[in-house]
Every structure is written in structure tokens, then in C-alpha cells.
Amino acid sequence: MKKPTRIEREFGVPVPGEILEPEQWTRTALKKLPVHGPLDLVSLFGRKAPLIVDLGCGNGRFLIGSALERPEFDHIGIDILPMVLRYATRRGNQRGLGNLRFAAIDAQRFVGEFLTTQSVREVHCYHPQPFHDARDMEKRLLTPTFLVQVFRILETGGQFFVQTDNTPYWEYLTRIASVFFAFREQSGPWPDALAGRTRREIIGIARGYAIHRGVGVKRADLSEGRVAELAGTLPAPKFDAGPRLKDLDRLESEGGAAPGPRPRRRGRSSRPCPRRRK
């Protein structure tokens, strides 16, 4: 007799995949990085394959779905909070994913030290922390200097995906990202996850918040040197982030249920590197 499918739900939305029998589990935690970078991706995954990176992966919802749907791609997710990565690695392990790894490290260091030039097919960054306190503006991740590094690691034709519910951050990002990438706004939810790719997006959609989404393709007409020159002419992210979405932050951090008929399910939240919780 076939055992019932074991599906996890988060705010009423199924987490991609199902929990397999323990003998099929894998180990997705990348617990030790090289003393001196970069990563040897062939040794890490046992093959040469296109790479997808999620900066601030939180509890791993997006990458787990991508790893299941695109087994021909390898995936690495990073976050600065080991606590949320425990949820990500547990879920990845229980779904038997060999093309997925998670590591606890900040995005600047990971991109700058551990990824080689033109080694990544896609870079994803969902809900980067806007840092509402003016004293913390310098902590914002997506600066012109950081986007130079994103440009460097992307393959020719590689893609940069970004998403935020902070309108001032979005307005800043569209201004600077279009310098390095052929950037376009995604109208509506991502087609592969209409309820949301991330925990925060799921809550935001359910509560009717505006979610800004976009994807940029690496420009082929720019050299790395020219990109660095252009970055020097662009403003730092010193914008007013506006009011906090306190009820969204609370629901995400406390694990409360999203509004509507969906069942309640408690869980811990996730945070980016550095970014707000997903």
C-alpha cells in the first residue's frame, strides 16, 4: 500500500516537493567554505552544471522549488542567520536534493570571494532589507558597487532577479540596475509561483501589499572595466525607506496565519543577507 504523500504548508501554501523516506534524504548544508576562495563547484556537486544563487535564501522555499523543477541546474542559497538555514537544509535534505546547498555567510563576502567570474547563470535577491533607520543606510546590500560584483559573476546572458515590497528601494533599484542590465519589471506574480516564491511574498500577496518584481539580463555591450566606471557615477542607496510594514513584519516573524480561509500553521521566519525576512 502506497504511503500518503507528506506535504508541508506555510501560510496555507504547500512547500515545494514532498518529504521522502529517510533513506532517500541528502545533506544540503555547506558547513565549511574554503579558507581561501573560490568554491570548486565541480567537486561540490560532482558535476559541471549551470548555477543558480539565492542571496538571502531564508527558509529555502524558492530554491527548493527551483531545484525540484530544474534538476539540470545546481543551486546555492546563502543567509546570515544559521537559525533559518536549519529550516532550509531540513527541507532540502528531506526532499532528497543533490543539486542544492545552503551556507551561512553574508552576500558581499560570498559573491566577492567564493564565486568566480562568469560562473553563475542566475542571481536571485528577494526582499533585501531596506533598513528604515537613517543611521543604517550604509548596510543596504544593493549598491552600485555590489551590482558590479553581480555583473562579474554572471555568465553572458545571465539573469538578475530582484523583488521587494519597499517602494523607495524599488525606485532606487530600477534606476541603477538598468545601467548594468537590460532590466524589465515583472507584471504580477512569477508564473512558477502565483501564491509567492517566498514566505514574505505569500503574506504580502494575501494582505494586498504591492510587491515589486523585476529581472535584468547582463548587458553584453559592457566590459567589467566600463561597469566599474559607471558604478562610480551612480548614487549610493541613501533614500528614505518610508514607513515600516509593521503588520507584515509581525505576521512573518511570529508565524501567524495569512488572512482568509487558509489554515493556521506556525513556523519561524527567514531573513536575507542582509535583507528583511522572506
N, C-alpha and C positions, 0 to 999 in steps of 0.2 A: 504494500500500500504506500502510495506516494505521500511524503510528509507535507504538511501545509506550508505554503510559501511564507517566509518570515520577512515582513516589510516593516521598516521603521518610518515613522511620520514625525514631522516637525511643523507645528502650527497647522496641522491637518494636511500637509503636503508630503507625499511619500519621498523619502530619501532615495536617490537612485540605487538600483540594484536590490538584491536580497541577501540575507545572511546565510552563508553556506555552512556546511558541516565543518567542524573544527579541523578535520584532516585536510581540508581544502584551503585553509587560511594561509595567508602570506605575511611577510614582515615589511611594512611600508615605511617604518621610521628610519630616517637617515641620522643616526645618532652621533656620528663622527665625521666632520668635514676635514679635508686635508689641512695640514699645518700651513702649507703654502699652496694657494690655488694654482690652477683651476681644477674643477671636477673632471675626472676621467669618466665621461658619460658611457662609453662602451663597456668599461669594467663595471660601472654601477648597475646598468640594466642588462648586460650580457648581449648587447646588440647595438647596431647603429641605426637610429630611427629619428624622425623629426621630434623636436622637443617643444613642449608647452609648459610655460612657467606662470604660476599664480602668485603675485606679490601680496601677501596678506590674505592667506587662504582661509583663515578662520577654521571652522569645523569641517572644511573639505567638501562641502556639498557640490560645488561646481566641478572641481577636479575629479571627484569620484564619478560623476555623471559622464564627464568627457572621457575618462579612462575606460569606462564601460562601453561607450558608444564608438570610441576610436581606438581600438586595440593596437593599431599600427603606429600610434604615437606614444612617446614616453612623456611623463608628466612629473613636474616637481612643484610642490607647494611649500611656501615658507610663511612663518609668522613669528612674531617676537614673544608670544605667550605659549610656553610649553603646556599650560593647562588646556587651552583649546585644541592644541595639536593632539592631545590624548584622544579627543573625540574623533579627530580626522584619521589618525592612524588606526584606531579601533575599527572604524567603519571600513577603511581601506583593507585592513587585514581580513576582516570577516567576509569581504566580497571577493577574496582570492585574487587581488590585483597585483600582477607582477610588473606592470608598466607605470607604477606610481610610487613616489617617495615624498616624504614630508620632513622638513628640517626646521629647527628653531634658530632663527637668525634674522637680523634686520635686513631690509631690502637694499639699502645703499651698499652694505658690505657684500652681500651675496652677489648682486649684479656686478659690482666693481671688481671683486676678487675671484669669484668662482665660476664665472661664465665667460667663455672666450668669444672673440669677435665672430659674428655671423653664425652663431651656434644654436639660435632659438627660432622656431617657426612662429610662435605666438607668445605675447606677453599680456597677461590679464591683471587688472588692478581694479577691484570693486570696493567702492565706498572708502576712499582714502580719508583719513581723519582730517577734518578742516581746522581743528584747533581754534576754538572760538575766542580764547583769551589772547589779546593782542601781544602779550609777552611770549606766547608760544608760536608765533608765526613762523619763526625760523625752523620749527620742527616739521613743517609741511613737506611731504615727500615729493610731490610732483613739481619740481622746479625745472627751469631750463637746463641746468647742469645735469640733473638726473635723467632728463629725457635724452640728453646726448648719449648717456650710457645705454639707455634702452635702444636707441638707434644703433649703437655699436653692436650689441649682441644679436639683433635681429638679422635673419637672413635677408637677401634681396627679395623683396616682395613680402616680407614678414609683416605681421599684423600686431597692432597695439590696441587692446580693448580696455575701455575705462567706463566706470559707472559711478554716479553719486546722487544723493538726494539734497545736496547743498548747492543751491543755485549760484551764489557768488563763486564757488570753486569751479563749477561747470563753465561759467562765463570766462574765467581766467584760463581754464584748460583749453577751451576751444580756440582761444587766442594764440596760445603758444604751441599747441600740438600741431596746428595747421602749418607751422613753419617747417616741421620735420617730417610730417606725414601727410599723405592725401587723406584728409580726415573728413568723415561724414557722420552725421547724427543718425542713431538708430531710432526709428519712429516706433514706439511701442515696445513691449517686452521682446526679449530674444526668442526667436521661433522655436528653439530647442527646450525652452523652459518658460512657458507662458505664465506660470504662477510665480516665477522668480528663480534666478540662478543661485541666489544667496539667501541666507536667513533674513538679513535686514531688508532685502528687496521684497521677500514674501510678505513681511509685516507691512512695509510701506505701501505695497500694492493694495493689500487688504484694507488699509486705512485711508486710501485715496491720496497719498502723497505723490508729488511729481518726482519721477525718477528719470534722471538724465543719463542717456547711454550713447556711446559713440565708439567708432573703430577707425583706426588710421593705418594706412599701408605705407611702409617705409618708402620714402622718395628715392628713386633710382638716380635722380639728377644731382644729388648732393654727395660730396665726399665727406669723410669724417672731419677733415680739417675745416671745411666750409661750415659744417654743422656746429662745430665748436665756436667759430667766429660769429655765427648767427646767434648762438646762445648768449654770447656776451652783450648783445644788443637788446635782449628781452628783459622785462621786469621780473623781479622776484615776486613770490606769491604773498604780497603784503596787502591783501584785501580784507575788508570787513566781512566775516563769515555769517553775519546776521544772527538771528535768534536760534537757540538750540531747539531741536525737535524732541522736547523732553518726554512726551508720552511714548514716542517711538523708541527713544533710548531706554526708557524704563521697561517697556514690554520686551525688548531684546535682551536686556541684562537680567531681568527676572524670570524670563522664560514663560511669561503669561501667554494665553491663547490669543490669536488674532480674532477680530470681531467676526460675527457671522455664525453659521451653523457648524463650523468646523469643531472637532473635539479638542478638548484641552490636553496638552502634553507638556510636561515640564522638561527643561533642559538648560544647559549652560550656554552662554553666548560666546561669540568669537570676535577677535579683534585683528586689525591689519598690521602691517609692518612698515612704518607706523600708519595706521588708519583706524577709522572707527569700526565698531563691531559689525560683522556681516550678518 
